[in-house]
Amino acid sequence: MIGAPLRRLLIWVVILATLLSACTPATRLDETTTGQPIQTSSAPPAAPADVPVPRLTPSPAPTSIPAPPPVPQAFALNLYREGDFVPQYTFEWCVAASIQIMHNLIDDAGAGTWTDSAQQGELWEMARARSFNSFNGANPLGWAQVLNELGMGPYAVVSVADYGEALRTAARAIAETERPVGLVLWRGRHVSVMSGFESLGDPDQFPEFSVTGIRVQDPLYPYGGVQWGPSPAPNSLLTPEQLATQFVVREPRRWSTDIPTGYLLVLPVAKA
């Protein structure tokens, strides 16, 4: 009888101890150890060292579109003014008359137009005295020398093998110097003056411009040659094909010179 109450008492003690332990609040180790609240960070976690960081690549600058090359346009230049033309007063004085025409084309100071027949005869004698050939006349070398001595130069005798290049050479010289060009016609038997030209393209901008027209002052007008046809009127605009019937290759063996065979020009040279 005494053992049963004792067992009941022990059971109540165990129950009471269990209840007391359940009512005790649990504690965290870090709180009991430090007594400080836990700090948290809002910063994002650092990237791992082996992960590449992306970089922004700048956009390439827009490629500029090159301007189209210039297109050759019609171009014209003519030194001729009314009254510049002079006829040759004999059938031999074509070089002397051409010298007078070239003076008139060059002279911008109003020093007087050269048209006198006596002066033309004197110029003929000057050119002939400076020309040495078997025909006892005036050749292109004497023509160029008189132009230089009279202050219209410098001029030089030039032979060009190709016809188209000869026309470009003459036109380019007129554009650069603003002086006329002498043309040796009829294989050396006659001469005339080129006072201007028309072309496709300005010679200063297009090295390969093409000559489409030639301004001619032929002192033999209104006559001509039986073989070569009539001489064109003053300031005529000839096509290259028309001029080619009279402006032909000159062979140097006919007048004892070392200038090669070609189309002969008494060409103005740019002054130094």
Buried (B, 14 or more C-beta within 10 A) or exposed (E): EEEEEEEEEEEEEEEEEEEEEEEEEEEEEEEEEEEEEEEEEEEEEEEEEEEEEEEEEEEEEEEEEEEEEEEBEEBEBBBBBEEBBBBBBEEEBBBBBBBBBBBBBBBEEEEEBBBBBEBBBEBBEBBBEBBEBEEEBBBBBBBBBBBBEBEBBBBBBBBBEEBEEBBBBBBBBBBEBEBBBBBBBBBBBBBBBBBBBBBBBBBEEBEEBBBBBBBBBBBBBEEBBEEBEEBBEBBBBBEBEBBBEBBBBBEBEBBEBEBEEBBBBBBBBEEE
